[in-house]
Amino acid sequence: TPKPSPIVRDVLSMLLLLTILPISVSTADLRLATYNLQGYRLFSTNSWPAKSPIARIAVRDTLASLDADIVALQEMGSASDLDALATALEAHTAPYPYRAIGRAPHAPIQLAFLSRLPFTEPPTWTQPDYLLHGLRTRVSRGFLEINVSASSHTFRVINVHLKSALKSRIGDPQEIRRREIERLYHHIATDQQPPPGSHLILAGDFNAHLDAPALRILQSS
């Protein structure tokens, strides 16, 4: 099994973020926040309610107060919902002109990014598959990835939202989460050694405690 580079191991020890509430992480060069919006939709679907105007204002005020360069979002609705949030933030003197959103088919919620920094490469969303009890299935929310540059450093930021504790028709939630983490590990480990001045950041809602056995896959090596 390929092992992550030392720089990958360094940032993994800092940024295994559990995000029921907003969490900010700052470095000398970049201020990043990650926030599970718990379903940010302007309009309801058959499976997901709309977020109330009062709740949307609370999200706007929270994000504006974080004053982050990049915000990794989980449970964002559609691209138009993301644009609406960005418009609300801009009116609240917190502009985020650069945005990215996942493309999970038929999903009422997606991974997303808001950024003050331009993307140095087009954002990518991947949905790798894995084997579970002999059946091939996919990481349900996938991985959303952006690259930015700040203060002579480059940052690769991967946004994830792993399986929750809710029951699943395809298997045990903990086992599904472990398989998703294995796919994330492989996604990182198979990449080439990053150049000097390049940093990897994992952010998102891992739906697990830091000492959970599944997360040891990322913390090992």
The 8 nearest C-alpha neighbors of each residue, nearest first, counted from 0:
[[1, 2, 185, 188, 189, 3, 184, 220],
 [2, 0, 188, 189, 3, 185, 184, 4],
 [1, 3, 188, 220, 0, 4, 189, 185],
 [4, 2, 188, 7, 5, 187, 8, 1],
 [3, 5, 7, 6, 192, 2, 8, 188],
 [6, 4, 8, 7, 9, 3, 10, 220],
 [7, 5, 9, 8, 4, 10, 198, 199],
 [8, 6, 4, 5, 9, 10, 3, 199],
 [7, 9, 5, 11, 6, 10, 12, 3],
 [10, 8, 6, 7, 11, 12, 5, 13],
 [9, 11, 13, 12, 7, 8, 14, 200],
 [12, 10, 8, 13, 14, 9, 7, 15],
 [11, 13, 10, 9, 14, 8, 218, 15],
 [14, 12, 10, 11, 15, 9, 16, 24],
 [13, 15, 16, 11, 201, 12, 10, 202],
 [16, 14, 11, 13, 202, 17, 201, 12],
 [15, 17, 14, 203, 202, 18, 204, 205],
 [18, 16, 204, 205, 19, 206, 15, 203],
 [19, 17, 20, 204, 34, 35, 21, 16],
 [18, 20, 35, 17, 21, 34, 204, 37],
 [19, 21, 18, 22, 34, 35, 17, 33],
 [22, 20, 34, 18, 33, 23, 19, 32],
 [21, 23, 32, 33, 20, 18, 24, 34],
 [24, 22, 32, 31, 25, 33, 21, 65],
 [25, 23, 31, 32, 30, 22, 26, 14],
 [24, 26, 30, 29, 31, 23, 27, 28],
 [27, 25, 29, 28, 30, 24, 31, 23],
 [26, 28, 29, 25, 30, 150, 149, 24],
 [29, 27, 26, 150, 149, 30, 152, 25],
 [28, 30, 26, 25, 27, 31, 68, 149],
 [29, 31, 25, 67, 68, 24, 26, 69],
 [30, 32, 69, 67, 24, 68, 23, 70],
 [33, 31, 23, 70, 22, 67, 24, 71],
 [32, 34, 71, 70, 22, 203, 72, 21],
 [35, 33, 21, 72, 18, 36, 73, 71],
 [34, 36, 73, 37, 72, 18, 74, 19],
 [35, 37, 38, 74, 39, 34, 73, 75],
 [38, 36, 35, 74, 39, 73, 75, 19],
 [37, 39, 74, 36, 75, 40, 108, 76],
 [40, 38, 75, 76, 50, 36, 74, 37],
 [39, 41, 76, 49, 42, 50, 80, 38],
 [40, 42, 49, 50, 80, 39, 43, 51],
 [43, 41, 49, 40, 44, 48, 50, 47],
 [42, 44, 49, 48, 47, 40, 45, 41],
 [43, 45, 47, 46, 48, 42, 107, 49],
 [44, 46, 47, 43, 48, 107, 42, 49],
 [45, 47, 44, 48, 107, 43, 106, 49],
 [46, 48, 44, 43, 45, 107, 49, 38],
 [49, 47, 43, 44, 50, 46, 42, 40],
 [48, 50, 43, 42, 40, 41, 51, 47],
 [51, 49, 40, 39, 41, 54, 55, 48],
 [50, 52, 54, 53, 55, 49, 41, 56],
 [53, 51, 55, 54, 56, 50, 41, 57],
 [54, 52, 56, 51, 55, 57, 50, 58],
 [53, 55, 57, 51, 56, 52, 50, 58],
 [56, 54, 58, 52, 57, 53, 59, 51],
 [57, 55, 59, 53, 58, 54, 60, 52],
 [56, 58, 54, 60, 55, 59, 61, 53],
 [59, 57, 55, 61, 56, 60, 62, 54],
 [60, 58, 56, 62, 57, 61, 88, 63],
 [61, 59, 63, 57, 58, 62, 64, 56],
 [62, 60, 58, 64, 63, 59, 57, 65],
 [61, 63, 65, 59, 64, 60, 58, 66],
 [62, 64, 60, 61, 65, 66, 93, 59],
 [65, 63, 61, 62, 66, 60, 67, 59],
 [64, 66, 62, 67, 63, 61, 23, 32],
 [67, 65, 64, 63, 68, 62, 93, 30],
 [66, 68, 30, 31, 69, 65, 32, 70],
 [69, 67, 30, 115, 31, 114, 29, 66],
 [68, 70, 114, 31, 67, 113, 115, 32],
 [69, 71, 32, 113, 33, 112, 31, 72],
 [72, 70, 33, 112, 158, 111, 32, 34],
 [73, 71, 111, 34, 112, 35, 110, 33],
 [72, 74, 35, 110, 75, 36, 34, 111],
 [75, 73, 108, 38, 109, 36, 37, 35],
 [74, 76, 39, 109, 108, 73, 38, 110],
 [77, 75, 108, 40, 39, 80, 107, 109],
 [76, 78, 80, 79, 81, 75, 108, 109],
 [79, 77, 81, 80, 82, 100, 76, 99],
 [78, 80, 82, 77, 81, 83, 76, 84],
 [81, 79, 83, 77, 78, 82, 76, 40],
 [80, 82, 78, 84, 79, 83, 85, 77],
 [83, 81, 79, 85, 80, 84, 86, 78],
 [82, 84, 80, 86, 81, 85, 79, 87],
 [83, 85, 87, 81, 86, 82, 88, 80],
 [84, 86, 82, 88, 87, 83, 95, 89],
 [85, 87, 83, 89, 88, 84, 82, 90],
 [88, 86, 84, 90, 85, 89, 83, 91],
 [89, 87, 91, 93, 85, 90, 86, 94],
 [90, 88, 94, 93, 92, 86, 91, 87],
 [89, 91, 87, 88, 92, 86, 93, 94],
 [90, 92, 88, 89, 93, 87, 63, 94],
 [93, 91, 89, 90, 94, 88, 63, 87],
 [92, 94, 89, 88, 91, 63, 95, 90],
 [93, 95, 89, 88, 92, 96, 85, 115],
 [96, 94, 115, 114, 97, 113, 85, 93],
 [95, 97, 94, 115, 98, 114, 113, 85],
 [98, 96, 114, 95, 113, 117, 115, 116],
 [99, 97, 113, 112, 114, 96, 100, 95],
 [98, 100, 112, 111, 122, 113, 101, 97],
 [99, 101, 111, 110, 112, 78, 109, 102],
 [102, 100, 110, 109, 124, 103, 143, 111],
 [101, 103, 104, 100, 124, 109, 106, 110],
 [102, 104, 106, 101, 140, 105, 109, 141],
 [105, 103, 106, 102, 107, 101, 140, 109],
 [104, 106, 103, 107, 102, 108, 109, 77],
 [107, 105, 104, 108, 103, 109, 102, 140],
 [106, 108, 76, 105, 47, 109, 44, 77],
 [109, 107, 76, 74, 75, 106, 38, 77],
 [110, 108, 75, 74, 101, 76, 111, 73],
 [109, 111, 73, 101, 100, 72, 75, 74],
 [112, 110, 100, 72, 99, 101, 71, 109],
 [113, 111, 71, 99, 98, 70, 72, 114],
 [112, 114, 98, 70, 95, 69, 97, 71],
 [115, 113, 69, 97, 95, 116, 68, 98],
 [114, 116, 95, 68, 96, 97, 69, 117],
 [115, 117, 114, 147, 118, 68, 97, 148],
 [118, 116, 97, 119, 147, 115, 114, 148],
 [117, 119, 147, 120, 146, 116, 121, 145],
 [118, 120, 147, 146, 117, 148, 121, 145],
 [119, 121, 118, 146, 122, 145, 147, 123],
 [120, 122, 123, 118, 119, 145, 146, 144],
 [123, 121, 145, 144, 120, 99, 124, 146],
 [124, 122, 144, 143, 121, 125, 145, 101],
 [125, 123, 143, 142, 101, 144, 141, 126],
 [124, 126, 142, 141, 127, 123, 143, 101],
 [125, 127, 141, 138, 137, 142, 128, 124],
 [128, 126, 137, 138, 125, 141, 129, 182],
 [127, 129, 137, 136, 138, 135, 126, 130],
 [130, 128, 136, 135, 137, 131, 127, 178],
 [129, 131, 135, 134, 133, 136, 132, 128],
 [132, 130, 134, 133, 135, 129, 136, 175],
 [133, 131, 134, 130, 170, 135, 169, 136],
 [132, 134, 131, 130, 135, 136, 129, 169],
 [135, 133, 131, 130, 132, 136, 129, 169],
 [134, 136, 130, 129, 131, 128, 133, 137],
 [137, 135, 128, 129, 130, 134, 131, 138],
 [138, 136, 128, 139, 127, 129, 126, 135],
 [137, 139, 141, 126, 140, 179, 127, 128],
 [138, 140, 137, 141, 126, 103, 162, 161],
 [141, 139, 138, 103, 160, 142, 109, 126],
 [140, 142, 126, 138, 125, 139, 143, 124],
 [141, 143, 159, 125, 124, 158, 126, 144],
 [144, 142, 124, 158, 157, 123, 101, 110],
 [143, 145, 157, 123, 156, 122, 158, 124],
 [146, 144, 122, 156, 155, 118, 147, 157],
 [145, 147, 155, 118, 154, 119, 120, 156],
 [148, 146, 118, 154, 119, 153, 117, 116],
 [149, 147, 153, 152, 154, 151, 119, 150],
 [148, 150, 152, 151, 28, 153, 147, 29],
 [151, 149, 152, 28, 148, 153, 29, 27],
 [150, 152, 149, 148, 153, 196, 28, 197],
 [153, 151, 196, 149, 150, 148, 197, 154],
 [152, 154, 148, 197, 147, 198, 149, 196],
 [155, 153, 198, 147, 146, 197, 199, 148],
 [154, 156, 146, 199, 145, 200, 198, 157],
 [155, 157, 200, 145, 144, 201, 199, 154],
 [156, 158, 144, 201, 143, 202, 200, 159],
 [157, 159, 202, 143, 203, 142, 71, 144],
 [160, 158, 203, 142, 161, 204, 202, 157],
 [161, 159, 204, 203, 205, 140, 73, 162],
 [160, 162, 205, 176, 206, 159, 163, 204],
 [163, 161, 176, 172, 175, 206, 164, 160],
 [162, 164, 165, 206, 161, 172, 176, 173],
 [163, 165, 172, 166, 162, 173, 206, 167],
 [166, 164, 163, 167, 172, 162, 171, 173],
 [167, 165, 172, 164, 168, 171, 170, 163],
 [166, 168, 169, 170, 172, 165, 171, 164],
 [167, 169, 170, 166, 171, 172, 165, 175],
 [170, 168, 167, 171, 131, 175, 172, 136],
 [171, 169, 167, 168, 172, 175, 174, 131],
 [170, 172, 174, 173, 175, 167, 166, 169],
 [173, 171, 175, 174, 164, 176, 166, 170],
 [174, 172, 176, 175, 171, 177, 164, 162],
 [173, 175, 177, 171, 176, 172, 178, 170],
 [174, 176, 172, 178, 177, 173, 179, 171],
 [177, 175, 179, 162, 173, 178, 174, 161],
 [178, 176, 213, 174, 180, 179, 175, 173],
 [177, 179, 181, 175, 180, 176, 174, 182],
 [180, 178, 176, 182, 181, 177, 138, 175],
 [181, 179, 183, 177, 182, 178, 184, 176],
 [180, 182, 178, 184, 179, 183, 185, 177],
 [181, 183, 185, 179, 180, 184, 186, 178],
 [182, 184, 180, 186, 181, 185, 179, 187],
 [185, 183, 181, 187, 182, 186, 188, 180],
 [184, 186, 188, 182, 187, 183, 189, 181],
 [187, 185, 183, 184, 188, 189, 182, 190],
 [188, 186, 184, 185, 189, 190, 183, 3],
 [187, 189, 3, 185, 2, 190, 1, 186],
 [188, 190, 187, 185, 186, 1, 191, 3],
 [191, 189, 188, 187, 192, 186, 193, 3],
 [190, 192, 193, 189, 188, 4, 187, 194],
 [191, 193, 4, 194, 190, 3, 6, 5],
 [194, 192, 197, 191, 195, 198, 4, 6],
 [193, 195, 197, 196, 192, 198, 191, 153],
 [196, 194, 197, 193, 198, 152, 153, 192],
 [195, 197, 152, 194, 153, 198, 151, 193],
 [198, 196, 153, 195, 194, 154, 152, 193],
 [199, 197, 154, 155, 153, 200, 196, 6],
 [198, 200, 155, 154, 156, 7, 10, 201],
 [201, 199, 156, 155, 10, 157, 202, 198],
 [202, 200, 157, 156, 14, 158, 199, 15],
 [203, 201, 158, 16, 157, 200, 14, 33],
 [202, 204, 159, 158, 160, 33, 16, 205],
 [203, 205, 160, 18, 17, 206, 16, 159],
 [204, 206, 161, 207, 160, 17, 203, 16],
 [207, 205, 163, 204, 161, 17, 162, 208],
 [208, 206, 205, 211, 209, 17, 214, 210],
 [207, 209, 211, 210, 206, 17, 205, 214],
 [208, 210, 211, 207, 214, 15, 17, 16],
 [209, 211, 208, 212, 214, 215, 207, 213],
 [210, 212, 208, 213, 214, 209, 207, 215],
 [213, 211, 215, 214, 210, 216, 177, 209],
 [212, 214, 177, 215, 211, 216, 180, 176],
 [215, 213, 216, 217, 212, 211, 218, 209],
 [216, 214, 218, 217, 212, 213, 219, 211],
 [215, 217, 214, 219, 218, 213, 181, 180],
 [218, 216, 215, 214, 219, 184, 11, 180],
 [217, 219, 215, 216, 214, 11, 12, 220],
 [218, 220, 216, 217, 215, 8, 214, 2],
 [219, 2, 218, 3, 8, 217, 216, 5]]
